[in-house]
Amino acid sequence: MANDINNIKDNAGVIAKMTAQLLADEMHFCKSIDKAPESDYQGKNGYNAGDTIYISKPARFIPQNTFDISSSTQDIVEESSALTLDTISTVGVELDSQELAHDINIGSIMERVMKPAASAIAQDVETQFIAKATDGVYNSVGTAGSETFDVATILDARARLNQNLCPKDNNRTLLLDSAASAGAVADRKGLFQSSSEIDKQYRDGLMGRADGFNWVESELLNLHTNGNDVTGVAVDDASVTEGASTLHVDGLTANTGTVKKGQVFTVAGVNAVHPITKTDLGYLQQFVITADGTADANGDVTASISPSLYAGSNGLQNISALPADDAALVFVGTADLAASQSLAFHKSAFRMVSAPLVMPVNAEFAAQETVDGITVAIIRDFDVNKRRMVTRIDFLGGLSLVRPEWSCRITA
């Protein structure tokens, strides 16, 4: 009599690859952004949650208008962005050995078990990635709480990307939920491309192209809530240092005043500069809080912010001047306001990785496969705690904001 258990190992790779394909097909945001090349994380047999890889970003230079560069040779300042493998999504199921052993049952298993499991993981991962991307974006247009989503607002987002020299190609995406798109789409029916290629992709969330963006609909967008103090907040530091990624501020309610991760603000007297010429652009640079903070007994808090503060004459300069003591902070939206956050971005603004996991050697059933940059691991083994066989489907990945200036939140 044939040994069915031996056939389980043969089917492990088949199921893993089919599940990875299902997952890749459902991750619409991930399709719209860059994926880290395998060279960024080669050299290990597998990764664990919390591991970090580093993404290189191109150096920036200031062009000179003379052939004599004897006094203007520039240092090569290469930036790197840490990408932490902190996005985990796992589904555990019980499957019968006989079902796993026979090829005839694979189709049934994929439809009944793996397809809904892959869909759940895809939505979970996309939710985590979109929230992380949105909370790290400091460019913001629109009026928080207005529920207005018109042509002018979207064009403001497009202008903000242009001002930061974002490539003007077909890799710009506008990610919005159905509530935000309902009125907007009705006003733009004649502007959407109606090619057969676009028509094929309607079922995958791609609505069409207008206002310089590929429109993608998702119900997984981030709903951001402000801290409880947004007025009377000011810089409390007489000597902010070059390259600082924190800002000490005062004016919050003692012990209870909060600033929230993802909260956008400007600082009086701190303007944005042109990425190449470094000339003052005439409008205030926006910043974002990168970690929650609560005021101390004096109403002070040291806020973690992005981008870091560079006012010096070098390739990293991004502001006209460092913040002055007592300069006022102005936040987007009112205290405690929860506002929808649509997202306009170029694919190279964000980079994700789906990393291979450390795999067991002696499990009854273990395989992992990668499809379109999405890796899925499937393991089946005995649970000694409850005396049962468990099959688990695992995803491990992370997302980095490589060029956050090539993205913009649309707050409504």
Protein Blocks (a to p, Z undefined) as FASTA:
>chain_A
ZZfklmmmmmmmmmmmmmmmmmmmmmmmlmmpccddfklmghiabdcehiacdddddddd
dddfbfblklmcccddddddddddfbccdddddddfklmmpmklmmmmmmmmmmmmmmmm
mmmmmmmmmmmmmmmpmbdgdjehklpacfklmmmmmmmmmmnopacdfkbccdddfklm
mmmmmmmmmmpccbfklmmmmmnopabdeehiacdddfkbccddddfbfghiacddfbdc
ehiabdcdehiaehkaccdehiacddehiacddfklopaehiacddddfbdcdddfkopa
cddddddddfbdcfklcbfbdcdehiacddedjehiacdddddddfklpccddddddddf
kbmbdcdddeehiacdddddddfklopaddddddddddddfblmlgccddZZ
